[in-house]
Amino acid sequence: MEFATYVPIGQYLPSDSAVHRLDPRTKIVATTVLMVVLFFVSTFSGLGLFGVTILAVLAFGEIPLGFALRSLRPVVFLLLLTVFLNTFFAGGAPSRTLFTVGPLVATEAGLRTALFIGLRLLLLVAVTSLLTFTTSPVELTDGVEWLLRPLRRLGVPGHELAMMMSIALRFIPTLLEETERIMKAQMARGAEFSQGNVLKRARALIPVLVPLMLSAFRRSEELALAMEARCYRGGEQRTRMKELRWRAADSVAVAVVTAACVLFLRVR
């Protein structure tokens, strides 16, 4: 199993598309605004328009639809659990009973609520994945640091927080590749990860988790030593090869996102 392909979280797809060329500050702010607005959308029509907008961004960003869909796989279990719980336990006005499973009763209102929340969860993951697909870790670091700069007077270490986020995103594909390598090594020694009940499968993962944790700590120590060897001292007096610049395309993107958010909230 190719984990890096199966779980493309935190991966950056290099391209020269219009979305990739946008300022990282624009994409970070737009993603944050879309996430907030998504929680205020109260109709299926609004969620549908939100999904169409995401598809349009995928097209402009030259991101394969299949690759984007794979980013939703890690939340499938959470999605199914959310839909199940809301189907049977969502409150609201009394409505027609659809079916019963023992003492559990599924109503029409509960099923509608479950589908709405499940679709919202999928769109939330999709819009956050767009940010990492179209923005490199270095650009994300620079953008977050610039946005947190006003909080420096309050003692908020903006550069350090941005650097931690960038390192965490870079470590996700690395740890997935390391997990794949360890599992293949264990399978070569006769380990079985897909047979038996749930308890047996969980016990079989112990020989994978222990060396994975040791490898993560070793990589962290090596990274810290490399940063110290290069005299890394935080963001003070630090220069950049590429300075952030606001362009006309960023203004157009902000206007489009603003208009889209208004449309999402007003559609009925």
C-alpha positions as CSV (number, residue, x, y, z in Angstrom):
1,M,0.0,0.0,0.0
2,E,1.4,3.4,-1.0
3,F,0.5,5.5,2.0
4,A,1.8,8.7,0.5
5,T,-0.7,8.2,-2.4
6,Y,-3.5,6.8,-0.3
7,V,-3.4,9.6,2.3
8,P,-2.3,12.8,0.5
9,I,-2.7,15.0,3.5
10,G,-0.2,17.8,3.7
11,Q,1.2,17.2,0.2
12,Y,2.0,20.0,-2.2
13,L,1.4,19.6,-5.9
14,P,3.8,21.9,-7.8
15,S,2.3,23.7,-10.7
16,D,2.2,27.1,-12.4
17,S,-1.6,27.5,-12.2
18,A,-3.4,30.8,-11.3
19,V,-4.2,29.5,-7.8
20,H,-0.5,28.5,-7.1
21,R,0.7,32.0,-8.1
22,L,-1.6,33.7,-5.6
23,D,0.0,35.2,-2.5
24,P,0.0,32.7,0.4
25,R,-1.6,35.3,2.6
26,T,-4.6,35.5,0.2
27,K,-5.0,31.7,0.2
28,I,-4.7,31.5,4.0
29,V,-7.3,34.3,4.7
30,A,-9.6,32.9,2.0
31,T,-9.5,29.4,3.4
32,T,-10.2,30.7,6.9
33,V,-13.1,32.8,5.8
34,L,-14.6,29.9,3.8
35,M,-14.3,27.6,6.8
36,V,-16.1,30.1,9.0
37,V,-18.8,30.8,6.4
38,L,-19.3,27.1,5.9
39,F,-20.6,26.8,9.5
40,F,-23.2,29.5,8.8
41,V,-24.6,27.9,5.6
42,S,-28.0,26.5,6.5
43,T,-29.3,25.0,3.3
44,F,-28.4,22.2,1.0
45,S,-28.4,24.6,-1.9
46,G,-25.7,26.7,-0.2
47,L,-23.6,23.6,0.4
48,G,-24.1,22.6,-3.2
49,L,-22.8,26.0,-4.4
50,F,-19.9,25.6,-2.0
51,G,-19.0,22.3,-3.6
52,V,-19.2,23.7,-7.1
53,T,-16.8,26.5,-6.0
54,I,-14.4,23.9,-4.7
55,L,-14.5,22.1,-8.0
56,A,-13.9,25.3,-9.8
57,V,-10.8,26.0,-7.7
58,L,-9.6,22.5,-8.4
59,A,-9.9,23.1,-12.1
60,F,-8.1,26.5,-11.9
61,G,-5.4,24.9,-9.6
62,E,-4.9,22.0,-12.1
63,I,-5.4,19.5,-9.3
64,P,-6.6,16.0,-10.4
65,L,-10.0,15.3,-9.0
66,G,-9.0,11.7,-8.0
67,F,-6.1,13.0,-6.0
68,A,-8.4,15.5,-4.2
69,L,-10.9,12.8,-3.4
70,R,-8.2,10.6,-1.8
71,S,-7.7,13.4,0.7
72,L,-11.2,12.7,2.0
73,R,-10.4,9.0,2.9
74,P,-9.0,9.7,6.4
75,V,-12.3,11.2,7.5
76,V,-14.6,8.4,6.1
77,F,-14.9,6.7,9.5
78,L,-15.6,10.0,11.2
79,L,-18.1,10.8,8.5
80,L,-20.0,7.5,8.9
81,L,-20.0,7.8,12.7
82,T,-21.3,11.4,12.4
83,V,-24.1,10.4,10.0
84,F,-25.0,7.4,12.2
85,L,-25.3,9.4,15.4
86,N,-27.2,12.2,13.9
87,T,-29.6,9.8,12.1
88,F,-30.8,8.3,15.4
89,F,-30.1,11.0,18.0
90,A,-30.5,14.4,16.3
91,G,-33.2,16.5,17.9
92,G,-35.7,18.8,16.3
93,A,-39.3,18.9,15.5
94,P,-41.2,15.6,15.4
95,S,-41.2,14.0,11.9
96,R,-42.0,10.8,10.1
97,T,-40.3,7.7,11.3
98,L,-38.3,6.0,8.6
99,F,-37.1,2.8,10.3
100,T,-36.1,1.4,13.6
101,V,-33.1,-0.6,14.8
102,G,-34.0,-2.0,18.2
103,P,-34.6,0.9,20.5
104,L,-33.1,3.3,18.0
105,V,-35.5,5.3,15.8
106,A,-34.5,7.0,12.6
107,T,-36.7,9.9,11.7
108,E,-36.8,12.0,8.5
109,A,-35.6,15.1,10.3
110,G,-32.7,13.1,11.8
111,L,-31.6,11.7,8.4
112,R,-31.8,15.2,6.9
113,T,-29.6,16.6,9.7
114,A,-27.2,13.7,9.3
115,L,-26.7,14.2,5.6
116,F,-26.3,17.9,6.0
117,I,-23.6,17.6,8.7
118,G,-21.9,14.9,6.8
119,L,-21.7,17.0,3.6
120,R,-20.5,20.0,5.6
121,L,-17.7,17.8,7.1
122,L,-16.6,16.7,3.6
123,L,-16.5,20.3,2.3
124,L,-14.6,21.4,5.4
125,V,-11.8,18.8,4.7
126,A,-11.9,19.6,1.0
127,V,-11.4,23.4,1.4
128,T,-8.5,22.9,3.9
129,S,-6.8,20.4,1.6
130,L,-6.9,23.0,-1.2
131,L,-4.6,25.2,0.8
132,T,-1.9,22.5,1.2
133,F,-2.3,21.3,-2.4
134,T,-1.6,24.8,-3.8
135,T,0.8,26.3,-1.3
136,S,4.3,25.1,-0.5
137,P,5.3,24.7,3.2
138,V,7.8,27.6,2.8
139,E,5.0,29.9,1.5
140,L,2.7,28.8,4.3
141,T,5.3,29.6,6.8
142,D,5.9,33.1,5.4
143,G,2.2,33.8,5.1
144,V,1.3,32.7,8.6
145,E,4.3,34.6,10.0
146,W,3.2,37.8,8.3
147,L,-0.4,37.4,9.4
148,L,0.8,36.9,13.1
149,R,3.2,39.8,13.0
150,P,0.7,42.2,14.7
151,L,0.4,39.8,17.7
152,R,4.2,40.1,18.4
153,R,3.6,43.0,20.7
154,L,1.4,40.7,22.8
155,G,4.2,38.1,23.1
156,V,2.9,35.7,20.5
157,P,5.9,34.1,18.7
158,G,4.5,34.3,15.2
159,H,7.7,33.0,13.5
160,E,8.1,30.0,15.8
161,L,4.4,29.0,15.4
162,A,4.6,29.3,11.6
163,M,7.8,27.2,11.6
164,M,6.2,24.5,13.8
165,M,3.3,24.3,11.4
166,S,5.5,24.0,8.4
167,I,7.6,21.3,10.0
168,A,4.5,19.4,11.0
169,L,3.1,19.5,7.4
170,R,6.5,18.3,6.0
171,F,6.6,15.4,8.5
172,I,3.3,14.0,7.5
173,P,4.4,12.5,4.1
174,T,7.7,11.5,5.7
175,L,6.0,9.6,8.5
176,L,3.7,7.9,6.0
177,E,6.6,6.7,3.9
178,E,8.4,5.5,7.1
179,T,5.2,3.6,8.1
180,E,5.0,2.0,4.8
181,R,8.7,1.0,4.9
182,I,8.4,-0.5,8.4
183,M,5.2,-2.4,7.5
184,K,6.8,-4.0,4.5
185,A,9.8,-5.0,6.6
186,Q,7.5,-6.6,9.1
187,M,5.5,-8.4,6.4
188,A,8.7,-9.8,5.0
189,R,9.3,-11.3,8.4
190,G,5.8,-12.9,8.4
191,A,3.7,-10.3,10.1
192,E,0.0,-10.2,9.2
193,F,-1.9,-6.9,9.3
194,S,-5.1,-7.7,7.5
195,Q,-6.2,-11.0,9.1
196,G,-8.0,-11.7,12.4
197,N,-10.4,-9.6,14.4
198,V,-10.0,-6.0,15.3
199,L,-8.1,-6.8,18.6
200,K,-5.7,-9.0,16.7
201,R,-5.1,-6.4,14.0
202,A,-4.5,-3.7,16.6
203,R,-2.0,-5.9,18.4
204,A,-0.2,-6.6,15.1
205,L,0.5,-2.8,14.8
206,I,2.6,-2.7,17.9
207,P,5.8,-3.8,16.1
208,V,5.1,-0.9,13.7
209,L,4.3,1.9,16.2
210,V,7.4,1.4,18.3
211,P,10.0,1.8,15.6
212,L,7.9,4.5,14.0
213,M,8.0,6.6,17.2
214,L,11.7,6.0,17.6
215,S,12.3,7.1,14.0
216,A,10.2,10.2,14.5
217,F,12.2,11.2,17.6
218,R,15.5,10.5,15.7
219,R,14.4,12.6,12.8
220,S,13.3,15.4,15.1
221,E,16.7,15.4,16.8
222,E,18.6,15.4,13.5
223,L,16.5,18.3,12.3
224,A,17.2,20.3,15.5
225,L,20.9,19.6,15.2
226,A,20.9,20.7,11.5
227,M,19.1,24.0,12.4
228,E,21.5,24.7,15.2
229,A,24.5,23.9,12.9
230,R,23.1,26.5,10.5
231,C,22.9,29.1,13.3
232,Y,19.1,29.3,13.2
233,R,18.0,31.9,15.7
234,G,14.3,32.4,14.9
235,G,12.8,35.1,12.8
236,E,14.9,38.0,14.0
237,Q,16.7,39.8,11.1
238,R,15.9,36.9,8.8
239,T,15.9,37.6,5.1
240,R,13.9,35.7,2.4
241,M,14.8,34.7,-1.1
242,K,11.3,35.6,-2.3
243,E,9.4,38.4,-0.6
244,L,5.7,38.4,-0.4
245,R,4.0,40.7,-2.9
246,W,0.4,41.6,-3.3
247,R,-0.7,41.6,-6.9
248,A,-3.9,42.4,-8.9
249,A,-4.8,38.7,-9.0
250,D,-4.9,38.6,-5.2
251,S,-7.4,41.5,-5.2
252,V,-9.6,39.7,-7.7
253,A,-9.4,36.5,-5.7
254,V,-10.5,38.3,-2.5
255,A,-13.4,39.9,-4.4
256,V,-14.5,36.6,-5.8
257,V,-14.3,34.9,-2.4
258,T,-16.3,37.7,-0.8
259,A,-19.0,37.5,-3.5
260,A,-19.1,33.7,-3.2
261,C,-19.5,33.9,0.6
262,V,-22.4,36.3,0.3
263,L,-24.0,34.0,-2.2
264,F,-23.6,31.0,0.1
265,L,-25.3,32.7,2.9
266,R,-28.2,34.2,0.9
267,V,-29.2,31.3,-1.2
268,R,-32.4,29.5,-0.3
